[in-house]
Amino acid sequence: MLKFTKFLLVLSWLALIFTSSQIGLPAPDPTYKKIFYDYIFDKDVHVFLYSGLAFLILNFLCHYPVRFRRAALWAVAIVFLYGVSDEYHQFFVHGREASLYDLAFDVIGSMAGIAVYWLWTGNERFCNIKK
């Protein structure tokens, strides 16, 4: 039951990312020039959302008998593939654009989420948690 609950948390976080990227943005004012804050805020959101996703994926995967390194690589791969699909999806949403920079920050966020999980669990080498 715990595995199923953690799987539902992963699916819920995926739905959160999808719905947040589904929101179309109004056409920008042609005279408005992006400032440094606009870039920082955009990338912070990517890092936050995808670090949470990697944390939840790793939390789910660590209930199986697997080394932490392998589970972490799977988490990064899953986050990368979902980031690619999300950027592709944003290509078709009015007012949004697909960006390789956003994808790079998605992967950086996944690594941050893995680091937080590693620190949270006490630096264990194996993931198989028996509870």
N, C-alpha and C positions, 0 to 999 in steps of 0.2 A: 504494500500500500504506500509506503514511503517513496519507493521508486516512481510509482505512478504520480504521486503528488509533485515530486521534483520535475518529472517530465511535463506536467501541466504548467508548472512555473516557467519552464523554458518556452513552451508554446505561448503562454500569456505574454512573455517578454517579446517574442517574435511578433505577436499581434500588435503590441504597443509600438514597436519600431515601424511596422507596416502602416499603421494608421497615422502615425506622426509624419511619415513621408508622403502620405496620401493627400495631406492638406496642401492645397494649392495656394500659392502666394500671389498677391495682387501685382500687377505690372509696376515695376519701379519707376519712380520719377526720373526722367531722362537727365535732369540736372543734378541728381543726387550722386555723390561719389562715395563709394564704400570707404569707411575708415577702418583703422586697425582693429577696433573693438568688434566690428561686424565679423571679421575673419576669426578672431579669437572665440567669440561666442559660438559661432557655427561649429568650429572644430571641437570645442569643449563638449557640446551636445553629442557629437559623434563619439568622442572618447567615453563619455559617461554611459551612453546607451549600449555601446558594444563591449565595454568592460563589464557591465552588468550581465550581458548575454553570455560572455565567456565564463564568468563566475558561476552562473546558473548551469551552463552546460557541463563545466568541470565538476560541479557539485553532483550532478546527475551521473556522470560517467564514473565517478569515484566510488560508486556502489557496486562496481564490477571488479573482478580480480585483474587489475592492470597496473602497470607502473605509472607513476605520476607523470613522467616525461611523455609517455605515449598518450595519456589522456589529455595532457596539455597541448600536444601537437594536433590531436583530433579537434580539440576546442578551437584552436587557431584556424584550422582548415575549415571547420563548419562556419565560423564567424566570417572568414574571408569569402566563402561561397555565398553566404547570405548577404554580405556587403555588396558583392557583385550583382546579385539579383535585385537588391534594393536600389543601387545606382541605375540599373537598367530600367527599373520601374519608375524612378524619378524622371527619367528621360521623357516619359509620356505624360507627366503631370504638368499642368499649366503653371507657369511661374517657377518651376523647379528645373534643375539641370543636373546631369550626371557629371561627376568629377572624380578623377583619379586621386586627387588630394584627399577627398572625403574617404575614399576606399583605404588610402594609406592610414588615415587617422582611425578608421574602423579597426584595422589590424593593430595599431598602437594601443587602442583601447582594449583589445582582446588580451594583449600582453600585460597590460596594467591589471585587468581583472584576474588573470592567472597569478600574478605576483601577490595580489591581495588575498586570493584563496590560499596560496602557499604559506603566507604569513599567518593567516587565520587558522590553518589546520596544524600549525606547529612544525612546519618544514619536514613533513613525512615523505619518505621515498616511495612508498607504496600507497595506493589509493583504496585498497579493499577495506572499507570501514564496516565492521560487524556491529550493528546496533539492533 
